[in-house]
Amino acid sequence: MALRKAIKHSHKPWFDTECRQTKSQFAKLSHAHPYRQVRLKQMKQLYKRKKRAYDVLKAKHLCGLAKADPATFWKWYCKRVEGVNGITSEMFRDGFRQLLQPPAASATAGAMIGVAIQAQVVSFPPNGIYCE
């Protein structure tokens, strides 16, 4: 009788061989192992780093797609799920605009602080797409 080994596959595109090996090594540690928490922290840092790298590559690909083939880009953009948590991209962008607005200059704050804050205000493109 052959033993069945349960293999769990991650459906995350950034989850590669290095992530699988790290997860496997972590699973082999006993719960009483002195370095278990350290290994858990390292594993989470690896996952975060891989996801960020994937997000950067995806953003660069989408910026290139927006410049090279706008029709395909807009087809993708319109199909994506927006506002799953009740916040649309316009609400998100407007919220950040409000956060970046300089506060009203008070007599105690001084005029120099108001000028410095106004110089740092970032303008957002109307479509919300940031390409270099």
MOWO-V24160 format. One record per residue. RES is the residue in three letters. PSI is psi in degrees with one decimal (NA if undefined). OMEGA is omega as a letter, one per 20 degrees, with the letter a starting at -180 (999 if undefined). Layout:
# MOWO-V24160
res=RES psi=PSI omega=OMEGA
res=RES psi=PSI omega=OMEGA
This chain:
# MOWO-V24160
res=MET psi=127.8 omega=a
res=ALA psi=140.9 omega=r
res=LEU psi=135.4 omega=r
res=ARG psi=129.7 omega=r
res=LYS psi=125.3 omega=a
res=ALA psi=123.1 omega=r
res=ILE psi=119.3 omega=r
res=LYS psi=124.7 omega=r
res=HIS psi=138.3 omega=r
res=SER psi=136.6 omega=r
res=HIS psi=20.6 omega=r
res=LYS psi=129.3 omega=a
res=PRO psi=-22.7 omega=a
res=TRP psi=-10.7 omega=a
res=PHE psi=99.0 omega=a
res=ASP psi=-166.4 omega=a
res=THR psi=-40.2 omega=r
res=GLU psi=-40.5 omega=r
res=CYS psi=-42.4 omega=r
res=ARG psi=-43.5 omega=a
res=GLN psi=-42.6 omega=r
res=THR psi=-41.6 omega=r
res=LYS psi=-40.3 omega=r
res=SER psi=-44.1 omega=r
res=GLN psi=-38.6 omega=r
res=PHE psi=-39.7 omega=a
res=ALA psi=-26.8 omega=a
res=LYS psi=-18.3 omega=r
res=LEU psi=139.4 omega=r
res=SER psi=161.1 omega=a
res=HIS psi=-20.3 omega=a
res=ALA psi=2.2 omega=a
res=HIS psi=135.1 omega=a
res=PRO psi=-23.7 omega=a
res=TYR psi=14.5 omega=a
res=ARG psi=-44.8 omega=a
res=GLN psi=-36.6 omega=r
res=VAL psi=-43.9 omega=r
res=ARG psi=-36.6 omega=r
res=LEU psi=-43.6 omega=r
res=LYS psi=-42.4 omega=r
res=GLN psi=-40.1 omega=r
res=MET psi=-43.4 omega=r
res=LYS psi=-37.9 omega=r
res=GLN psi=-40.3 omega=r
res=LEU psi=-46.4 omega=r
res=TYR psi=-43.7 omega=a
res=LYS psi=-42.7 omega=a
res=ARG psi=-42.0 omega=r
res=LYS psi=-41.6 omega=a
res=LYS psi=-41.5 omega=r
res=ARG psi=-44.5 omega=r
res=ALA psi=-40.7 omega=r
res=TYR psi=-43.0 omega=r
res=ASP psi=-39.2 omega=r
res=VAL psi=-44.3 omega=r
res=LEU psi=-40.8 omega=r
res=LYS psi=-41.5 omega=r
res=ALA psi=-42.6 omega=r
res=LYS psi=-39.8 omega=r
res=HIS psi=-43.2 omega=a
res=LEU psi=-35.9 omega=r
res=CYS psi=-42.3 omega=r
res=GLY psi=-40.2 omega=r
res=LEU psi=-38.6 omega=r
res=ALA psi=-36.0 omega=r
res=LYS psi=-39.3 omega=a
res=ALA psi=-42.2 omega=a
res=ASP psi=80.4 omega=a
res=PRO psi=-33.0 omega=a
res=ALA psi=-44.6 omega=r
res=THR psi=-40.3 omega=r
res=PHE psi=-47.8 omega=a
res=TRP psi=-29.5 omega=r
res=LYS psi=-43.9 omega=r
res=TRP psi=-45.4 omega=a
res=TYR psi=-40.9 omega=a
res=CYS psi=-24.9 omega=a
res=LYS psi=-23.0 omega=a
res=ARG psi=152.2 omega=a
res=VAL psi=126.7 omega=a
res=GLU psi=139.0 omega=r
res=GLY psi=35.7 omega=r
res=VAL psi=-36.8 omega=a
res=ASN psi=13.7 omega=r
res=GLY psi=2.2 omega=a
res=ILE psi=118.4 omega=r
res=THR psi=166.9 omega=a
res=SER psi=-32.1 omega=r
res=GLU psi=-41.7 omega=r
res=MET psi=-40.4 omega=r
res=PHE psi=-47.7 omega=a
res=ARG psi=-42.9 omega=r
res=ASP psi=-36.2 omega=r
res=GLY psi=-41.6 omega=r
res=PHE psi=-34.3 omega=r
res=ARG psi=-42.5 omega=r
res=GLN psi=-38.0 omega=r
res=LEU psi=-34.1 omega=a
res=LEU psi=-4.2 omega=r
res=GLN psi=137.6 omega=r
res=PRO psi=143.1 omega=r
res=PRO psi=159.9 omega=r
res=ALA psi=129.8 omega=a
res=ALA psi=123.7 omega=r
res=SER psi=167.1 omega=a
res=ALA psi=-30.7 omega=a
res=THR psi=-28.3 omega=a
res=ALA psi=-31.5 omega=r
res=GLY psi=155.2 omega=a
res=ALA psi=-29.1 omega=a
res=MET psi=-37.5 omega=r
res=ILE psi=-42.5 omega=r
res=GLY psi=-39.9 omega=r
res=VAL psi=-41.1 omega=a
res=ALA psi=-39.8 omega=r
res=ILE psi=-40.7 omega=r
res=GLN psi=-32.3 omega=r
res=ALA psi=-21.6 omega=a
res=GLN psi=-2.3 omega=a
res=VAL psi=130.9 omega=a
res=VAL psi=137.0 omega=r
res=SER psi=141.0 omega=a
res=PHE psi=140.7 omega=r
res=PRO psi=151.7 omega=a
res=PRO psi=-27.9 omega=a
res=ASN psi=-6.9 omega=r
res=GLY psi=9.9 omega=a
res=ILE psi=126.7 omega=a
res=TYR psi=104.1 omega=r
res=CYS psi=146.6 omega=r
res=GLU psi=NA omega=999
